[in-house]
């Protein structure tokens, strides 16, 4: 990364993650709760939906995001090549315009 602001943002994100020992009980609880969540019928989603996901996310599988987008009626999907889990920072130049276009398209006049 050559952008100092992106480096600062990533450092802040990683610093927050460095406190995992303090958040560990909550992470374990989240994992247990996720295993017991009922499936939601995504075909019932009736609001405009934009899903942005990196093809190289090691924490949240790309295939899951793609499947979710395919189940939501009229959902838009933006695949970010090689963005990793923090593509919203590393690939702002792609994501921000796409989100703004999406919001402008669906915002009231």
N, C-alpha and C positions, 0 to 999 in steps of 0.2 A: 504494500500500500504506500502510495506516495502522497496521499492527502492527509495532512496533519489532523484535521477534524475527524476523519474516519478512524485514525489511529487512536485518538482520545476517546472516541465513542466505544471502540472495541476494548480498550483498556478498562473503561468503566464497567462494561458488561462482564469482562473476565474477573475484575476485582470483586464484583458482587457474587460471582460464582465461586470465588475462593473461600467463601464462608459456608461451604457445603456442610461442614461439621456441625454448624449451628442449625442448619436447615434439614439435616438428615432425617430426623423423625417425621417431618412433614413430607419429605420426598417418599419415604417408605409408605406413609399413609396414602399419598396420592396414587402410588402404584397399586396398592390394594383396592382402592376405590375404583380406579379405572377398570380393573378386572371384573368388577361387579356391575358396571353401568349397563343398563339395557340398551339395545340397539334403537336408534332413532330413525324413523322413516324419513330420510332426507328428501324424498319426493314430495313431502308436505311443505318444504320450505318455500315460502311465497314472497320472499323479498329479494331484491337484486343482490347477487352474491359474486364477489371476486375472490378467488383463491390464488395466492402467490406462494410459490414453493420452489425451493432449489432442487436441482437434479442431484446435487452432491451433499444433501443434508444427512449426516450420520446419526442424528438423534430422532428425527421424525421421517419415516420412510416416504420417499417421493411417490411411490405407488399408492400409498394411502391417500395422499392429497389428490392425486389424479382420479382415483376411484370416487372420492367424495365429490369432486367437481362433476363427475359424470352422473352422479345420482341426483344432484340438485337441479331442478328444472331451470334452464337458461343460464346456468352459472358460467361465468367466464373464468378461464384458467390462464395464469401466466407462469410459464416455466422459466426459472432463472438458471442459466447454465453455470455450473461450478460455483455457486454462491455459498454453499455451506449453510449451517444453521443460522448464521447472522447475515444472510443475504440482504436484509433490509438496511444494513449498514454498508456492506461492501459493494452493493449494486444499486445504490440510491438513484443513479443516473437512469436506470431502467425502470425501477419500481415506482419512484415518485411520480413521473409523468403518467404511468399507467393507472395509478390510484387516482390521480387528479382527473384524468379523462373519465374514469368510471364514475367518480363522485359528481362531476359536472354533468354527465349524461343523465344521471338519475336524480339530480337535485331539482327542487321546484324552481320554476322560472321567476 
